[in-house]
Amino acid sequence: MTVHHNHHDIAVPRFFLFGAGALLIVAVLAAGLGKHAGVGRVEVPQGAVIDERVLRFATHDDGAVTVLREDGSKAGFVAKEQAGFINGVLRGLSYERRMAGIPEDAIYRIVRREGDRLALIAPELGRDIDLRGFGETNFDAMWRLLTLGRDNG
């Protein structure tokens, strides 16, 4: 005679179920409290602003980018061959702006801080992107935007 065991009838003690539920609740509460209180967060000191530029960008279908001053006048042009990283960053931020209902032509700030730190800031989104971590070539592409067209007024 063969004995069949039904594996769906495994009895788990209630103590373990209540313990797992309690652990889950404590973990969620601890994560929320930590985020609210800033516990466990690492923040890099920003440093003093040395130079700042307020710009707008107009991307072209071919991948080139026209750089505009805050007033809308042309500051310069970045050919598609040099605009890959700039386009990538702008594409991501443009998506976030659309989702938040922020106009596409809203300003960006490029800020140079102490220690040759550079950031791209989208003020309406509250985004401050430190550009050093994207590699030297990409960092240099954004660095050039600080002076682009300044000689022309």
N, C-alpha and C positions, 0 to 999 in steps of 0.2 A: 504494500500500500504506500502511495506517494503522498507526502505532506506538502501542501502548497502554502506559501506565506504571502500575504498581501502586503506589499511594501508601502501602500498608501495608509496603512493603519498604524504608522509609527507614532507612538505617544511621546510628546515632548513635554516635560514637566512645566507647569505654569510658571514656576520660579524663573526659568530660563527665558521664557517669553516676556515676562514683566521686566526682567533685567535688561534684555536687548532693547525693549521699548524705552526704558529709562535712560540707557546709554545713548540712544539716538536723540532723545530730547535734550540731554545735557550737552551733547556735541553741538547741536544746532544753536542752543542758547549761548554756549561759550564762543562759537564763531561769530554770532551776532554781536555779543558784548565786546569781543576783541576788536571787531571792525569799528564799532561805534566809539570805543574808548581809545583806539589807536594802538592797542597792545599787540606786540608782535610785528609791527610794521617797521620797515627800514626806509628812512627818507634821507636822500642825499642833500646836503646843504646846497642851496642854489648859488650863492655867491652874488656879489654886487654886479649890477648891470654896467657894462663898459660901453656898449654900443647897441642901438636898437633900430629896427627898420619896420615900418608898417607898410605892407604890400597887399596887393590883390593879384590873382593869377587868372589868365584866360588860356585854357588848353585848346589846342587845335586838333582836328581829326587825324593829322599825320603824326602826332606825338610831340610837336613843338609846343613851347609855352611862351606866351607874352607876359612879361612882368610889368605890373602897373603900380604906380604910386597910390597912396591912399586917396588922392583926389581924382584918380582915374587916368591921369596922364601916363604915357608910356615911359617906363624906366629902362626897359631892355627886352631882349629876346633870347630865349634859350633854344637852340636847334634840337631837333629830335634825338640826335646822337648823344647829346649831353643831358637830356631831360628825363631819362628813364627813372631815376630814383625820385626826382621831384614829382613826376607824374604818378608814381606809385603812392607816395605819401598823400598827394592831393586827392587821388581817387578814393582812398580810404576815408579821409576827412570829409570829402564831399558827400559820400554815402551817409556818414553820421549826421551831417548837416541836413540832408534831405529828410532823414528819419525824425529829426528834431524840429523841422519846419523853419530852419535858418536859411536865409537867402544864399544862393550859390556865390554871389559876389561879395560876401562878407570878408572882412579883413583878416589877415594873418600877421603875426608879429614874429620877426626873426630877432632873437636876442643873443648877444655875445656877453658872456659873464666872465668873471675872474677865472683864471686857470685855463683860458682858451676853451671854455665850454660854450656850446652853441645849442640853442633850443628853437624849435618851431612851435609857436603858440597859436591855438585857435581859441580866442577869448570866449566866444559864445558857447563853446562846448566845454570850456574848463580844461582843455587839453594842453599840456606842456610837455612836448616830446624832446628829450635830450638826444641830440643827433650823434654824439660821439660813438655810441654803440653800434652804428650802422656801417662802420668801416671808413677808412681814410678817404677813399674816392668819393663816397656819398657825402661825407662830411664836407669835403672841399667844394662839392657842387652847391651845397647850401651856403657855405661860407662866402662864395662869390656873390650871392644875392645881397649881401650886406652893402656892397659898394656899387653894384650894377646901376648905371645911369645917374649916379650922384653928380658927376661932372657936368651933366646936361641940365642942371637946375633942380 
